[in-house]
Amino acid sequence: MSETDPYLRRAKMAHCLKKLPLRDDQEHVLALSGLWKIALTKPNDPEFPHLGIFKCMAKLIQKGLRNKAWLLNYQNIYIPYYAAHIIGSYTMNKPKFAEKAVKSNVVVPLIGLLRGNITWVEQRVSLRALGHLASHEATFEAVAEYEEEIVGLAMNIASTCAYEVYDKFVGLEESERIEYHRNLLTRGLGGLELENRKAEEWAIQIQCWALHLIDCFARRERSLGLICKEKFLEDLCEMWGGLVNPTSPSGIGLVRTLCHTKVGRRSIADVEKVMENLCNVSRSSDERRQYMAIDGLLQLLKDSSTRYKVIDRVAPVLADLVEQSKVGQAILRTLLQDYHKVKYCELKLKRMEALTEVWDLKVERVKRESLTSEEEIREREILARVLKQEGNEKFKSGEIEEAVKKYTEAIDLCPLRAKKERVVIYSNRAQCHLVLGDADAAISDTTRALSLSSGHVACPHRKSLWRRSQAYDMKGVAKESLVDCLVFIKSRLGTTRQRERLKIPYYAVRMVNKQMNATWIFASAKAKSKKRSSKDEEEVEEFKGNNQIDAIALRRRTNRKKEGELQILSA
């Protein structure tokens, strides 16, 4: 690397890369660490891809998979991780580099790591590299040669990675953790808190990269029969990418991809949990996730084979969004595409109520108000304000149901153009629903208030955000409650000068803490681990009581499996 003559330097580097897998040298890990840094900072630099780095990395991974004695020697345990990371970095952006990697036979060794033949940290970088190779048209087929195995492994990893990382790292005592895992996570900085934070971030990345790899096949309508299994579709509802990977497709992104395929639509329409999740996310404050969910629902409604399976559930949800500035018109067209056909249907279904309400709001009422004089419009607006005030008084006096009636009358009277007034009335009625314990009605009204405020005010209606966060909390929908609460806090803070003066309300902090704990990626794994430990303790006590002997032997036996798991290769 220090050679000044570029031609001589390249010749030496090519020779070094060629000989590296054939030698057994304790300095190998330093060389790989240096190449890793270069690949990470200069992934588009063609120098090393042209010098044969892919062939070198593939051989090193194969050596690690085949020769366990070599892997345990010196610090060679780090080499497969660095090698797979280097492949992933160089194939991330450039299809030409990806083609070179495939010609250098990197796919098979990467699959070896994906199988978990070493540990979970190597699975992470293998998923990343295979995902990049599968995302390029030129190299997708090379990955698809092993389609069934790769998709199956990726699905399993996406569903179980949180349990794997918790059981093999986060849930262990500091002294039990594998040293080279700790070093990879913290780069020598150390500290239990930092290790746990990085492990959480890596677990989320593993899940997101597994979903990205699956998504590469789903977008090409490959392996849909495998991907669309009911259990996996239900698992997708829990995979949201968290707040660490905002660009990840997450579970909702993969569901949206499946909704663009006929097989996917039919499978999703039959899974109640997925439909419920789509409906919840379609009203999210996270615009990116919201639009993915709305697009998925619209695809289901446009397909005649799934429209009438889902419309009873979907129509009332989308009806709350027809006045949203960005997607309202698309929702309106899709909901009402066959309104006149089902208008005179004898069956009185939920969809008829929702569709009729949308028709009256966006068609009939618009026509009526266009023919109404300006003076009458103003009178109706004034009367709506009076009714709103009466509703406020009823609410203050504890007559909640009467307040709901007053707000409903005000909404019916208030002109469509008086958006700010309608936002307040919907939000006030939502507060009444919260007091009455009707979370669904509160979510509906706050969503309508937020839809009206989108595109018309500087920020979303704060009270509606907080009230919807409370309503979602009441229903146990922790993710959407958390997102609403975070957006509520962000809207309160405003400018930098305001942030210096304002403090985050205690009630909002409490809500964030509650929902962060509920949505923590390791929440289920921790609960399962506690349950397992409790069961082991019960067995110990029973053994002691029945046999009157020392329980240490039983403790060793019940922990034997866990101890065996810890005998993973370490430096």
C-alpha positions in Angstrom: 0.0 0.0 0.0 3.0 2.3 0.6 4.4 1.7 -2.9 4.6 5.1 -4.8 4.7 3.6 -8.3 1.0 2.8 -9.1 1.8 0.0 -11.6 4.2 -1.7 -9.2 1.7 -1.2 -6.3 -1.1 -2.8 -8.2 1.1 -5.8 -9.2 2.1 -6.3 -5.6 -1.4 -6.0 -4.3 -2.7 -8.5 -6.9 0.0 -11.0 -5.9 -0.8 -10.5 -2.2 -4.5 -11.1 -2.7 -3.7 -14.2 -4.7 -1.4 -15.7 -2.0 -3.3 -14.6 1.0 -5.7 -17.6 1.2 -2.8 -20.0 0.8 -0.7 -18.8 3.7 -1.2 -19.2 7.5 -0.1 -15.9 9.0 -1.0 -14.2 12.3 -1.1 -10.9 10.5 -3.9 -11.9 8.2 -6.6 -10.3 10.4 -4.8 -7.0 10.2 -4.7 -7.1 6.4 -8.4 -8.0 6.3 -9.2 -5.2 8.8 -7.4 -2.7 6.6 -9.2 -3.9 3.4 -12.5 -3.7 5.3 -12.0 -0.1 6.1 -11.1 0.7 2.5 -14.2 -1.1 1.2 -16.4 0.7 3.8 -15.1 4.1 2.9 -14.6 3.7 -0.8 -17.1 1.1 -2.0 -17.1 2.5 -5.6 -13.3 2.5 -6.1 -12.5 -0.1 -8.8 -9.0 -0.8 -7.7 -9.4 -3.8 -5.5 -12.3 -5.4 -7.4 -10.1 -5.4 -10.5 -7.1 -6.8 -8.5 -9.0 -10.0 -7.5 -10.3 -9.2 -4.0 -13.6 -11.1 -4.5 -11.8 -14.4 -5.3 -9.5 -13.9 -2.3 -12.4 -13.2 0.0 -14.4 -16.2 -1.3 -11.4 -18.5 -0.7 -10.9 -17.2 2.8 -14.5 -17.8 3.8 -14.4 -21.3 2.4 -11.2 -21.9 4.3 -12.9 -20.8 7.5 -15.9 -23.0 6.9 -13.8 -26.1 6.1 -10.9 -25.8 8.4 -12.0 -25.3 12.0 -8.4 -25.6 13.3 -7.3 -22.7 11.1 -10.3 -20.7 12.2 -9.3 -21.1 15.8 -5.7 -20.2 15.2 -4.4 -16.7 15.9 -7.3 -14.3 15.3 -8.6 -16.0 12.2 -12.1 -16.2 13.7 -12.5 -12.5 12.5 -11.6 -13.3 8.9 -14.9 -14.7 7.5 -16.8 -11.7 9.0 -14.5 -9.2 7.4 -14.4 -11.1 4.1 -18.2 -11.2 3.7 -18.4 -7.5 4.8 -15.9 -6.5 2.1 -17.9 -8.4 -0.6 -21.1 -6.7 0.5 -19.5 -3.2 0.5 -18.1 -3.5 -3.0 -21.3 -5.0 -4.5 -23.6 -2.5 -2.9 -23.7 0.1 -5.7 -21.9 -1.1 -8.8 -23.5 -3.9 -10.9 -20.1 -4.4 -12.6 -18.5 -5.2 -9.3 -21.4 -7.6 -8.5 -20.8 -9.4 -11.8 -17.1 -9.8 -10.9 -18.0 -11.1 -7.5 -20.4 -13.7 -9.0 -17.7 -14.8 -11.5 -15.3 -15.2 -8.5 -17.7 -17.7 -7.0 -18.7 -15.8 -3.8 -22.3 -17.0 -3.7 -21.6 -20.5 -2.3 -19.3 -19.4 0.6 -21.8 -16.7 1.5 -24.6 -19.3 1.7 -22.3 -21.3 4.0 -22.3 -18.4 6.4 -26.0 -17.9 5.9 -26.6 -21.4 7.2 -25.1 -20.4 10.5 -22.1 -22.6 10.2 -20.1 -20.2 12.4 -22.2 -17.6 14.3 -24.9 -15.0 13.9 -22.5 -12.1 13.2 -21.4 -13.8 10.0 -25.1 -14.4 9.1 -25.5 -10.6 9.3 -22.9 -9.8 6.7 -23.8 -12.7 4.5 -27.4 -11.4 4.3 -26.1 -8.0 3.4 -23.8 -9.3 0.6 -26.4 -11.7 -0.9 -29.0 -8.9 -0.7 -26.8 -6.6 -2.8 -26.1 -9.3 -5.3 -29.8 -10.2 -5.6 -30.8 -6.5 -6.1 -28.8 -6.2 -9.3 -30.5 -7.6 -12.5 -27.2 -8.8 -13.8 -26.5 -11.0 -10.8 -29.9 -12.0 -9.5 -30.0 -15.3 -11.4 -26.7 -16.3 -9.9 -28.2 -16.0 -6.4 -31.5 -17.5 -7.6 -29.8 -20.8 -8.5 -30.0 -21.5 -4.8 -33.4 -19.9 -4.5 -35.3 -22.3 -2.3 -32.6 -22.6 0.3 -31.7 -18.9 0.4 -35.4 -17.8 0.7 -36.1 -20.4 3.4 -33.0 -19.4 5.4 -33.8 -15.7 5.1 -37.3 -16.3 6.3 -36.2 -18.3 9.3 -33.5 -15.7 10.2 -36.0 -12.8 9.9 -38.4 -14.6 12.2 -35.8 -15.8 14.8 -32.9 -13.4 14.8 -34.2 -11.5 17.8 -34.2 -14.7 19.9 -30.9 -15.8 18.5 -29.1 -12.5 19.3 -30.7 -12.3 22.7 -29.9 -16.0 23.7 -26.4 -15.9 22.3 -25.4 -12.4 23.4 -27.7 -9.8 25.0 -29.2 -12.2 27.5 -25.8 -13.5 28.7 -23.6 -12.2 31.5 -20.7 -10.0 30.4 -18.2 -12.7 31.3 -20.2 -15.3 29.2 -20.2 -13.3 26.0 -17.9 -14.3 23.1 -14.9 -12.0 23.0 -14.7 -11.5 19.3 -18.4 -10.7 19.1 -17.8 -7.9 21.7 -14.9 -6.6 19.8 -16.8 -6.5 16.5 -19.7 -4.7 18.0 -17.8 -2.0 19.8 -14.5 -1.8 17.9 -12.6 -2.1 21.1 -14.4 0.7 23.0 -16.1 -1.8 25.3 -18.8 -1.1 27.9 -21.9 -3.2 28.5 -24.3 -0.5 27.6 -22.7 0.2 24.3 -22.5 -3.6 23.5 -26.2 -4.0 24.2 -27.1 -1.0 22.1 -25.0 -2.2 19.2 -26.4 -5.7 19.5 -29.9 -4.3 19.3 -29.0 -2.3 16.2 -27.4 -5.4 14.6 -30.4 -7.5 15.3 -32.6 -5.0 13.6 -30.2 -4.9 10.7 -30.2 -8.7 10.4 -34.0 -8.7 10.2 -34.1 -5.8 7.7 -31.5 -7.3 5.4 -33.2 -10.7 5.5 -36.5 -9.0 4.5 -34.6 -7.1 1.7 -33.3 -10.4 0.4 -36.7 -12.0 0.4 -38.1 -8.8 -1.2 -35.7 -9.2 -4.1 -37.4 -12.5 -4.9 -40.9 -11.3 -4.2 -40.6 -8.4 -6.6 -39.8 -10.8 -9.4 -42.7 -13.1 -8.3 -40.3 -15.8 -7.3 -40.8 -18.3 -4.4 -44.2 -16.7 -3.6 -45.6 -20.1 -2.4 -42.9 -20.3 0.2 -43.0 -16.6 1.2 -46.8 -16.5 1.5 -47.1 -19.1 4.3 -49.6 -17.9 6.9 -47.1 -18.2 9.8 -44.5 -16.0 8.1 -47.1 -13.5 7.0 -48.2 -13.1 10.6 -44.5 -12.8 11.7 -44.1 -9.9 9.2 -46.5 -7.8 11.3 -44.0 -7.7 14.1 -41.1 -6.7 11.8 -41.2 -2.9 11.5 -37.5 -2.0 11.3 -37.7 0.1 14.4 -36.3 3.6 14.4 -32.7 2.4 13.5 -33.3 1.6 9.8 -35.7 4.1 8.4 -34.9 3.1 4.8 -35.6 -0.6 5.3 -38.7 -2.1 3.6 -39.5 -3.7 7.0 -42.4 -6.1 7.3 -44.9 -3.7 5.8 -42.7 -3.1 2.8 -42.6 -6.8 2.0 -46.4 -7.1 2.5 -46.8 -4.2 0.0 -44.6 -6.0 -2.5 -46.7 -9.1 -2.1 -49.9 -7.0 -2.6 -48.6 -6.2 -6.1 -48.7 -9.9 -7.0 -51.9 -12.0 -7.5 -50.7 -14.9 -5.3 -49.6 -12.4 -2.6 -53.0 -10.6 -2.6 -55.0 -13.8 -2.3 -52.8 -15.0 0.6 -52.8 -11.7 2.5 -56.6 -11.2 2.1 -57.1 -14.5 4.0 -54.8 -13.7 7.0 -56.7 -11.6 9.6 -53.6 -10.4 11.5 -52.0 -9.1 8.4 -55.1 -7.2 7.3 -55.4 -5.7 10.8 -51.8 -4.6 10.7 -52.2 -3.0 7.2 -55.2 -1.1 8.5 -53.3 0.2 11.6 -50.2 1.3 9.6 -52.4 3.0 6.9 -53.2 5.5 9.6 -49.6 5.9 10.9 -47.9 9.2 11.5 -44.8 7.7 9.7 -45.6 8.8 6.2 -43.4 6.3 4.5 -44.9 3.3 6.3 -48.4 4.8 5.9 -48.1 5.1 2.1 -46.8 1.6 1.8 -49.8 0.3 3.8 -52.3 2.4 1.8 -50.8 1.2 -1.5 -51.2 -2.4 -0.3 -54.8 -1.9 0.7 -55.6 -0.2 -2.7 -54.0 -3.1 -4.6 -56.3 -5.5 -2.7 -59.4 -3.3 -3.5 -58.5 -3.0 -7.2 -58.3 -6.8 -7.6 -61.8 -8.2 -8.1 -60.8 -11.6 -6.5 -59.9 -9.9 -3.2 -62.0 -6.7 -3.1 -65.1 -8.2 -1.5 -63.0 -10.3 0.9 -61.5 -7.2 2.5 -63.7 -4.3 1.8 -65.8 -4.7 5.0 -62.7 -4.2 7.1 -60.8 -1.8 4.8 -63.6 0.7 3.7 -64.2 2.2 7.2 -60.4 2.7 7.7 -59.8 4.3 4.3 -62.9 6.5 4.7 -61.0 8.3 7.4 -58.3 9.2 4.9 -60.2 10.5 1.9 -59.5 14.1 2.9 -55.8 13.4 3.2 -54.0 15.9 0.8 -51.6 13.4 -0.8 -53.5 10.1 -1.2 -57.1 11.1 -0.6 -58.1 11.2 -4.3 -56.5 7.8 -5.0 -58.4 6.3 -2.1 -61.7 8.0 -3.2 -61.5 6.6 -6.7 -60.7 3.1 -5.5 -63.4 3.0 -2.8 -66.1 4.3 -5.1 -65.1 2.5 -8.3 -68.2 0.2 -8.2 -70.4 2.2 -5.8 -73.4 2.3 -8.1 -73.2 -1.5 -8.6 -73.4 -2.2 -4.9 -75.6 0.8 -3.9 -78.8 -1.2 -4.2 -77.4 -4.4 -2.8 -79.9 -6.0 -0.4 -77.2 -6.9 2.2 -76.6 -4.1 4.6 -72.9 -4.5 5.2 -70.3 -2.3 6.9 -68.9 -1.4 3.5 -72.2 0.2 2.4 -72.2 2.4 5.5 -68.6 3.5 4.8 -69.1 3.9 1.1 -72.3 5.8 1.5 -70.6 8.2 4.0 -67.7 8.8 1.5 -70.1 9.4 -1.3 -72.2 11.8 0.7 -69.0 13.7 1.9 -67.0 13.9 -1.3 -69.8 13.9 -4.0 -73.2 14.9 -2.7 -72.1 17.4 -0.1 -69.6 19.1 -2.5 -72.5 19.5 -5.0 -74.8 20.9 -2.3 -72.3 23.4 -1.0 -71.3 24.6 -4.5 -75.0 25.6 -5.0 -75.3 27.2 -1.6 -75.0 31.0 -1.3 -72.0 32.6 0.5 -74.3 34.0 3.2 -75.8 30.6 4.0 -72.3 29.1 4.2 -71.2 31.7 6.7 -74.4 31.1 8.8 -73.7 27.4 8.9 -70.1 28.0 9.9 -71.3 30.2 12.8 -73.9 27.7 13.9 -71.3 24.9 13.8 -69.1 27.0 16.2 -72.0 27.5 18.5 -72.7 23.8 18.6 -69.0 23.1 19.2 -69.1 25.5 22.1 -72.1 23.7 23.5 -70.3 20.4 23.1 -67.4 21.9 25.1 -69.7 22.9 27.9 -71.4 19.5 28.0 -67.9 17.8 28.2 -66.8 20.0 31.0 -70.0 19.2 33.0 -69.4 15.5 32.5 -72.2 14.9 30.0 -70.0 13.1 27.6 -72.6 11.4 25.4 -74.5 14.7 25.0 -71.2 16.3 24.0 -70.7 13.7 21.3 -74.2 14.5 19.9 -73.4 18.2 19.8 -70.0 17.7 18.1 -71.7 15.4 15.6 -74.3 18.0 14.7 -71.5 20.6 14.4 -69.6 18.3 12.0 -72.7 17.8 9.8 -73.3 21.6 9.6 -69.7 22.8 9.3 -68.9 23.7 5.6 -66.2 21.6 4.0 -64.0 24.6 3.4 -63.8 25.4 7.1 -61.0 22.8 7.6 -59.5 24.2 10.8 -62.8 24.3 12.5 -63.6 20.7 11.4 -60.2 19.6 12.7 -61.0 20.9 16.2 -64.5 19.4 16.2 -63.3 16.0 15.2 -60.5 16.1 17.7 -62.9 17.2 20.5 -65.2 14.4 19.7 -62.3 12.0 19.8 -61.6 13.1 23.3 -65.1 12.2 24.2 -64.7 8.7 22.7 -61.5 8.3 24.8 -63.4 9.1 28.0 -66.1 6.6 27.0 -63.5 4.0 26.3 -64.2 3.7 22.6 -60.7 3.5 21.2 -61.8 2.7 17.6 -64.0 5.7 17.4 -61.3 7.9 18.8 -58.8 6.6 16.3 -61.2 7.3 13.5 -61.9 10.9 14.5 -58.3 11.8 15.2 -57.3 10.3 11.9 -59.9 12.5 10.1 -58.6 15.5 12.0 -55.0 14.7 11.0 -56.0 14.1 7.4 -57.7 17.5 7.2 -54.6 19.2 8.8 -52.2 17.6 6.3 -51.0 20.0 3.7 -52.9 22.9 5.3 -51.0 23.7 8.4 -47.3 23.9 9.4 -47.5 20.7 11.4 -50.0 18.0 12.3 -52.7 18.8 14.8 -50.9 18.1 18.1 -53.9 17.3 20.3 -55.1 14.8 17.7 -51.7 13.1 17.7 -51.6 12.8 21.4 -55.2 11.5 21.6 -54.6 9.0 18.9 -51.5 7.8 20.7 -53.7 7.3 23.8 -56.3 5.4 21.8 -53.7 3.1 20.2 -52.3 2.5 23.7 -55.8 1.6 24.9 -56.0 -1.0 22.1 -52.5 -2.3 22.7 -51.1 -1.2 19.3 -47.8 -0.1 20.7 -45.9 0.8 17.5 -48.4 3.3 16.2 -48.9 4.7 19.7 -45.1 5.3 19.9 -44.9 6.9 16.5 -47.8 9.3 17.2 -46.2 10.2 20.5 -42.8 10.9 19.0 -44.4 13.1 16.3 -46.4 14.9 19.0 -43.2 15.6 20.9 -41.4 16.8 17.8 -44.2 19.1 16.9 -44.1 20.6 20.4 -40.4 21.3 20.3 -40.6 23.4 17.1 -37.6 25.6 16.3 -34.2 25.5 18.0 -35.0 28.6 20.1 -38.3 27.0 21.3 -36.5 23.8 22.2 -34.3 25.7 24.7 -37.4 27.0 26.5 -39.8 24.0 26.2 -39.6 20.7 28.1 -41.1 17.4 26.9 -44.3 16.8 29.0 -43.9 14.1 31.6 -47.0 12.2 30.3 -45.4 12.0 26.8 -42.1 10.8 28.2 -44.0 8.1 30.2 -45.9 7.0 27.1 -42.6 6.8 25.0 -40.9 4.7 27.7 -43.9 2.4 27.9 -44.1 1.9 24.1 -40.4 1.6 23.6 -40.3 -1.2 26.1 -43.3 -2.9 24.4 -41.8 -2.6 20.9 -38.2 -3.5 21.9 -36.9 -6.1 19.4 -35.9 -8.3 22.3 -39.1 -8.0 24.3 -40.5 -11.4 23.3 -37.1 -13.1 23.6 -36.6 -11.7 27.1 -40.1 -12.8 28.2 -39.5 -16.3 26.8 -36.1 -16.5 28.5 -37.6 -15.5 31.9 -40.3 -18.1 31.5 -37.8 -20.8 30.7 -35.6 -19.8 33.7 -38.7 -19.9 35.9 -39.6 -23.3 34.7 -36.0 -24.5 35.4 -36.2 -23.2 38.9 -39.5 -25.0 39.6 -37.9 -28.2 38.4 -35.0 -27.7 40.7 -37.2 -27.2 43.7 -39.4 -30.2 42.8 -36.2 -32.3 42.4 -34.9 -31.2 45.8 -38.2 -31.9 47.5 -38.7 -35.3 46.0 -35.2 -36.7 46.3 -33.6 -34.8 49.2 -30.3 -34.4 47.4 -28.3 -31.5 46.2 -29.9 -29.7 43.3 -26.6 -28.7 41.7 -26.6 -31.8 39.5 -30.0 -30.9 38.1 -29.0 -27.3 37.5 -26.1 -28.5 35.5 -28.3 -30.8 33.5 -31.0 -28.1 32.7 -28.3 -25.6 31.7 -26.3 -28.1 29.6 -28.0 -27.1 26.4 -27.3 -23.4 27.0 -23.7 -24.2 28.0 -23.4 -26.2 24.8 -24.5 -23.2 22.8 -21.8 -21.1 24.4 -19.1 -23.5 23.1 -19.0 -21.5 19.8 -15.7 -20.9 18.1 -13.9 -18.0 19.8 -10.5 -16.5 19.4 
